[in-house]
Amino acid sequence: MNRNIYLLAAICFLSSSIFAQSITLPPSGSNQKSEVTQYIGALAKVTIAYSSPDVTSPTGDDRTGQIWGQVVPYGLNNLGFGPATAAPWRAGANENTTITFSHDMLVEGKPIAAGTYGLHMIVEENEPWTLILSKNASAWGSYFYDEKDDALRAEVKPAESEFHEWLTYEFIDRRPDQTTVALMWENKKIPFTIEVPNATALYLDNMQQELQSTAGFNWQGWSQAANFALQNDTLLEEALTWAETAISAPFVGQENFNTLQTKGRVLDKLGRSEEAETMLMQAINHPTAGPLQIHGYGRQLLTQGETKKALEVFQLNAEKHPDIWPVNVGLARGYSATGDYKKALKYAKLAHEEAPDTLNKDNLQAAIEVLEQGEDFNQSN
């Protein structure tokens, strides 16, 4: 008997639960759901999900000039529902506005762990506003806000903006390691910065994982990783191992201009100059070294102030690839850098005749004019 009563009670509870579930209706107040995502570089990303109210009320009233301080009240407020007696603004409408970080980041210079957070703001009439990221990301709006759940608070400064009918989050500045996102509504924007700290380390960690997968089964992956470490002057001993793998690892390595040059440049960065020069000469004498590759190495030497070596490289290029673009450009640069402007002018004029496009012709014409005045055109071109 008792068993039947319990079974009946369970059925009644289940039935009431099913029938109590909501159906999908249009958004409250016509506040459409929105979502915006921005990558910071190639790995890290930020996503903001929010409901977007408009300046015009659901009844058609124009609320221009009434948004800040009225529709969105200043300070902390008792919203009349839920346990929060001093609630900030939910920085949107309807459900909790959320912000998701794929990796550990900095918001306004303050650290925040990867994850999803409720995004709130304390709106002020004159003072800076307060941006709040709450660990409670699932509550409805700010009705259940509790300061003890704060993961981050930061001061942000609102600014005047072009008119926005709909509340919008927009990424207004994008750089390789940081971005600026702004909440824009009516005539104000509230920007705040998001930064990926140690972005180089993030990429290197990812590369090390990728090299254990398909990227590690070709020489290009190892060479690219070595070059990245080289460009960022970090993990140079590991970069040397990667460069050697790109050259000689079984089934993967390939000796060519690119792999030899990469190893040579890493050796040079490590201060092993003699080994570096030997490796780089091996690279430019390799059958895979074309005129553009050799020319590029010569240009690199010029930027390092190695003018004599650069000229030797440009001369070698001329011996191996006579009358091929951009060999005469290199000779013009090499002789100009060493002060032989007469020879430099001769090769600049030859290069001008060979130039494949208008941009190169114009640049070489400018170089000719500089050389005719007895000056080094490398300084200005």
N, C-alpha and C positions, 0 to 999 in steps of 0.2 A: 504493500500500500504506500509506504513512505517513498519507495523507489518511484512509483508512478507519479506521486506529487512532485518529486524533484524533477522528473522528466518533463512534466507539464510546465513547471516553472521555467525550466531551461528553454523550452520551445517558445513560451510567451516572451521571455527576455530576448531571444534571438529574433523573434518576429518584430518586436518593438524596435530593436536596434536597426533591423533592415529598413523598416518603414520610416525611421527617423533620419536616415541618410539623405543628404541634399542632392538635388539634381543640378545640372549645370545650367545656369542662367546668365544673361548678359551681365557684364561687370557693373558693380554698384556705382551709380553716378556717372556712368559711361566712361569710367577711368580705365582705359585700355591697359592691359599688361604689356610691358616692354622689357627688352633685354639688350644689352650692349656688351660686346667683348672686344678687348684690345690685347694683342700680343705685345710684350716688351721684348724686342729681339725675336729670336726664333723658338724659344722654349717656354718662357714664363708668360702667363696671361692673367688678365683680370676680367671678371664678369660681374656686371651689376644688373640685378633683376628688380623691377619696380612697377608700380601702377602709376599711370601718367594722367593727372588731372589737367583741366584746361582753365584758362582765365575766365571764360564764359561759363556760368553756372549751369547745372543740369536743367534749370528752368528757363535758360536763355538770357539771364541777366549778365551784363558786362561788369566784371569785377576789377577792371583796371584801376590801380591805385588802392585796392582794398586787400590785396593778397598778403602783403607783409604787415603783420601786426593785427590782422583781423581774421582772414581765412586761415592763415598760419599765425597763431598768437606768439607773442614774444615770451621768452623765458621758459620755465618749467610750469606745467599746468596739471590740474586734476581733471581728467577727461570724463569723469562721471561714471566710469565702468572699469572693472578690473581692480587689482590691488595697487596699481601705481597711483600715488597721490601727487607726484611731482614728475610728470612725464615730459620728455623732449618730443620734438616733432619727428615723425617717422620718415621724413625726407622723401615723401611720395604720397601715395594714397592706398587705401584698402590694406592688404596684407603687409607684413614686414618687408621693407626694402632690404635687400641683401647684397653683399659684396663678397665675391669668392676669389681667393688668391691661390694660384696653382703651386706657388713656392713661397718660402719665407721671404718677406719683403719689408720695406720701410714705407710708412705713410707719414708724410710731413716730418721725415727724419726719425720716426719712432718705429721700433721693430714690431712686426705682426707675424704670427706663425701662419703657415699655409692652412687654408680652411675657409669656411663660410661664416659670415658674421652679419648680424643685424646692423643696418646703417641708420643712425639717428643724428639729428642736429638740434642744438639749443640756439634758437634764433634770437638775436638781440637787435634793438633799434639803432644803437650807436656803437656798442663795443664789438670786438671780434666775436664771431660765432664759435660754437664748440662742436667739433665733429666727434661723434661717438661710434665706436665699433663694439657691438655687444656679442658675447658668446651665445646669447639666446637668439638664434636666427630663425626660429620656427613659430614664434608667437605672432598673434595678429596685431599689426601696427605697434603702437607704443603702450597699449593698455596694460601690458604685463611687464613693462620695463622695470628693471631693478639695477641700481648702480653697482651692486656687487658683481654683476655679470659683465661689467665693462672690461674689454680686452685692451682698449686704447682710447685715449682722449687727446685731441689736438686742437689748438686754436686755428681758425681759418678766417680769412678776410673776404667778405662779399664785395663785389664791384658792380658798377653799372654795366648794363649789357643791352644789346639790341633786343627788341621785343620778341618774346617767345610765348605763343599762345598755349602750347603744351609744355608741361614740365618734362625736361629732357636732360639726360646725362650724355655728355659728349667729351671725347678725348681730344683736347684742344692743343696738346703738344706731345710729340712722339719722338723719342730718342732711343738709341740702342739699349740703354740700361735704365731708362725711366720714362714716365709719362705724366701728364697732368690731366686730370679729369675734372669737369665742372658740372655742377647741377645748374641748369638754366631754366628760369621761369619768370614770366612777366618781364620786368626790366632789370633783373639781377642775375648775376652768375656767382657761384661759390666754388672756386677752384681749390683742388688739393693735389699734391704730388705723390706719386707712387714710384718707388725705386727698387730695383733688384740689386741688393748688395753683393759684391764679389761675383759679378756676372761672368768674369773670365773663368773663375773656378767652377761655376755652374756648367759652362760649356765644356771645360776640360773633363769634369766628372762624367758628363754625358758622352763625350767622345770615347773615354775609356770603356764605357759600357758598350757603345756601338762597335768598337773595334773587336769585341768578343762575339759579334754577330756578323751579318753579311758584309758590313763595311770593312771588316778585317780580312776579307778574302780577295782584296785587290790592292795593288800598291798605292792607288790614289788615296784611299782612306788614311793609310799610315803617313803618307807625304803631307796630306792636308792637316792632319793633327800636329805633325812636327812643325809645319809652317805657322800654324796658329799659336803654338807655344812660343815660337821664335818671335813672332810679331808682338807678343805680349810680354816678352822677356821673363818667362817663367817656366819651371820644370824643364830646364835646358838639358839636363842629363837624360831625362826620360825622352825628350824630343830627339836626342841623338840616337837612342835605341829605336825610336819609331822610324827615323830617317834610314838607319841601317836595315831595318826590317823591310822598308819600301824598296831597297836595292837588292837585298840578297836572301830574304826569307824563302824557304822552299815553297813552290807552287804559287807564291804571292809576289815576291820581289821581282823588280825589273830594273836593270841598269839602263838609265837614259839621262838626257840632259836635266830633266826636272828633278829626278831623285838624287843625282850626283850634286846638283847645285844646292839642293836643300841641305844635304849633309854638310857641304862645304860652308854654308852660311851658319849652320849651328856650331860647327867647329870654330869658326871665326868669333862667334858670340861668346864661346867658352874660353876665348883667349889662346886657342891652339892655332896660331896664325900660319905656321909652316904647313901643317896638315891641311888647313883650310885652303891655302893657295894651291896646293897640289891637287886637291879634290876639285876645286873650281876650274883649274886648267884642264883637268880630265873631262869635266862637264862640257866646256866649250869646244873641246876637240872631239867630242863623241859624235858618231854619225847621226845621231838624232838632233843635234844642235843646228837649228836653222838660223837664218840671218836675223830674224826678229829676236830669238832667244839670246844670241850673242850680243846684239845691239842693246838689249835690255840689261845684260850684265855690265856692259860698258857704261851705260847711264848710271847704274847703281854705284860703280866705282867713282864716277864724277861727283855724285852727291856726297860721297865719303871723303872727297878731297884727294883721291888717288889719281891725279891727272895723268901721270906718266903711264901707270898700269892701264888706265882707261884707253889711252891712245894705242897702246900695244894691242889691246883687245879689238879696237875698231880696225886696226891694220890687219889683224888676223882675219877678221870678218871679210875684209876686202879681198884677201888672198883666197879664201874659201868660196866666197860668193860674189865675184866681181859683177858690177853693174846691176845688182839686185837691190830693190828698195828694202830697207832704208840705209844701206851700207854707206853711201856718200854723205848722208846726214851725220852718221857716226864719225866719219873722218872730219867733217866740218867742225863738229863739236870737240873732237879730240885735239885737233890742231889749234882751235880757238882757245881751249883751256890751257894749252901749253904756251900760248903767246905767239904762235906762228900764224898771224892773221892773213898773210898772203895765200898760204896753202888752204887755210880754212875758207877763204873767200872763193877759191877755185872750186872746192868741193860743194860749197853751199849753192853755187850757181848750177853745178851739175845736178844736185839734188832738187833744185827748183824746177828744172826741166822734167825730172822724173816724177814729181809729186803727183800722187794718185787722186787728189781732190783739192777743192778750193781752200779749205782750212789749212792744209799743209803748205800749199803755195803761198798763202798770205803770211804764214809764220816764217817761211824761209825768205820771203821778200824782206820782211822786217829784220831777219838775221843778216841778210846781205847789206842792208843799210847800216847796221851797227858795225859790221866788220869793215866797211868802207871808211868808217870814222876811226878805225884802229882800236876797237874795243872788243872785249869778250862777249859774244852774244849769249853765252850760257847763263849769264847773270840776269838776263831779261827775257829769256825764251826757254 
